[in-house]
Amino acid sequence: MSLKVIVVLLGLTISVALARNLQPSLKAGQKVRQLHSESLALAETHQSTSQTCFSIYNPLLNQVARNYEVEYESCIQAYETCSSNIDNLYKSARLELEASVYQSCRSLSNCNMITNAYSAFTCASTTAAQDSKVFYSISANATELAARSKADYIEAETAKSVCINLAEKNYVEDTSRVYGQLNNCLLGYDFPNPPTVGTVTPSPPYDDTTPDPSYDYTTSYY
């Protein structure tokens, strides 16, 4: 293989390396590697057209990979923002739960400070009876909030998966299209114009953490 062909083939590996850093799915990775191998074989066989064809299509393949990187990172950032919003949504309820537990434990602890045995036992009996109601309320509310927060996190995970799958779909389709036209170019077919690949603008983060107006997230445990 001539030095000229080696140089242009090195350029072809850039787009594959960029996408590989993002670890696309096994199926997508196999598809791109297959297209890559086909172009390498054609380039070696048709060295007379390789330099011209690669000069046209290498930048397009690299742009496809960069678009995928932008879309992928946008999905991850949106997911992280959504997860943070969910954490903040339930923060006040968690603080109130913590305060309720602390207050109940402190009340029982104060009973131990009483020197008179009868008064200490009476204090503990009364306080424990009251605390049992508090802890039952804590358990009931915590169970409901656990279910709600779990559903919110699952929704965020689902949105992330859909977003990443769409980015991967665009990457594979665009890569296949450009590789197909590159291979035709290597074969010496006549193309009026090379394809164009635009840049990607990240979409605004999704937010599935809008509070339910019918539910009080700061429910008192008392």
N, C-alpha and C positions, 0 to 999 in steps of 0.2 A: 504494500500500500504506500502511495506517495506521501510526502510530507504535506502537500497541499490538502489532500483528503483527510489526513490525520487532524489538521488544524480545524477544518470545518466540522469534523465529527466531534471534536472536543466542544465546539460551540453548541452542538446539538444536545450534549449531555447536561447543559446548564438548566434547561427547563425541567428535565427529569429530576435533577438533584433538588431544585427548589421545591417541587411538589413532594418529593420523598421526605423532606424535612417535616411535612405536615402529616405524614403517615395516613394516606388515603386508605380506604378499605381494600381488602385483599383482591376483590374482583376488579375494582378500579385500577389498582396498581398493576395487576396482570395485563389488563387491557392496554395501558399506556406502555408497559415494557414490550408488549408484542408489537405495537406500532413502531416503537423505537427501534426494535431489532429489524423490522422490515425495512425501515429507512436506511439503517446502517448497511444492510446487504445490498440495497439498490445503489447506494452511494459508492460502494466499492466496485460494483459492476459498471456503473455509468459515471465514471470519473470526469468525463468531459462536461457534464452538466451540473456536477455536484456543487462547485464553488458558487455559481450563479444562483442555484436554487436555495442553498443554505443561506446565502446573504439576504434573500428575501424572507424566508420562512423561519429562520432561527429567532429573529426579534419577535415574531408573532407568537411562537411557542413560549418564549420567555414571558411575554405579556400575559398569556393564558395562565401560566403558573403563578405569576404575581397577582392576577385577579383572584385566583383561588386562595392565595395566601390572605389577601385582604378580606375576602368573604368569610373565610374560616375564622380569622381573628375577630371579625365583627360578631360572629356567632358566640364565640367564647366570652367576649367582653359583655355582650348583652346578657348572657347567662349569669355571669358574675354580678352584674348590676342587679338583676332580678333576684338572685339569691340574697344579696345584701338587703334589698328592700323587704324581702320576706322576714329576715332576721329583725329588722327594725320594726316591722309591723307588729310583731309579738313581744317586743322588748318590754313594753309597759306591763303586760300581763305577767311576764316572767319576774319582773321586779316586785310586783304585788304579791305573787306567790311566795317569793323569798321573804318578803316582809312578814307575811302571815305565819310562815313556819318559824321565823326568828321570834316573833312575839309570843307564840304559844310555848315554845321551848323556854323562853325567858320567864314566863309566868310560872311554869312548873319549877324552874330553878329557884325562883324567889321563895317558893314554899320551903325549900330546904334551909333557908336562912332563919326560919322561925325556931326559936329555942324550945318552946313548949311542944311536947310530942303530940298531944291531942290536936292542938291548933295546926301543927305541920301536916298531920294526916288529913285533917278536915280540909285544909287548903288544897292539898294534892288531889283529894277526891273530887272536890268541886271543880277545880281547874281542869283536871283530866276529863271530866264529863263535858265541860264546855269545849275543851280542845278537840274531843272526839267529833263534835259537830263541825268544827273548823276543818279538821283533816278530811272528813267525809266530803265537805264542800270543795276542798282543794283537789281531792282525787277526782271528783266528778268533772270539775272545770278543766283540770289538767288533761283528762282523757279526751274531752271534746276538743280542746285546743291542739292536742297532739294529732288528732285525726285531721283537723283543718290545716295545720301547718304541713303535715305529710302530703296532703292533696296539693297544696301550693308548690311544694318542692318537686313533686312528680310532674306537675304541669310545666314547671320551668325546665326540667330535664327533657320532657317531651318536645318542648319548643326548641331547645338546643339541638336535639337529634334531627328534627325536621329541617332546621336551618343548615346544619352541616351536610345533611343528605342532599339538599338543593345545591349547595356550593359544590359538592363533589360531582353531582350530575352535570352542572354547567362546565366544570373542569374537564370531565371525560368527553362530553359532546364537543366542546370547542377544540380540545386536543385532537380528537379523532378527525374533525373537519380539516384542521390545518395540516395534520400528518398526511391525510389523504391527498390533499392538493400538493404537498411537498413531494410525495411519491410519484404523482403524475408528472410533476415538473422534472424529477430525476429521469423519468422514462422518456422525456422529450416531448410531452404533449404540449399543445399551444394553449396558453391561458391569456385572456385579454387583460385581466387585472388580478393581482393577488388579493386575498381576503383581508379584511380589516378586523382588528380586535380592539375594542375600546377598553378604557380603564374602568374600574369599578369604584363606586362611591358607597361606603358602608351605610347600611340602613340604620335608622335610629333604634336604640335598644328597645326590645319589647318589654312590657311591664304588665305582668299578670297579678300584681299584688294590690290592686285597688280594694280597699276595705269593703266588706259586705255591710251595707247600711242597716241591715236587719239584725246585725250581731254586735254586741258590746264587747270589744276586745279588752276592756279594762274592768271586767266583771269582778266585783268584790267577793272575797272569800269568806267574809263574815256574815 
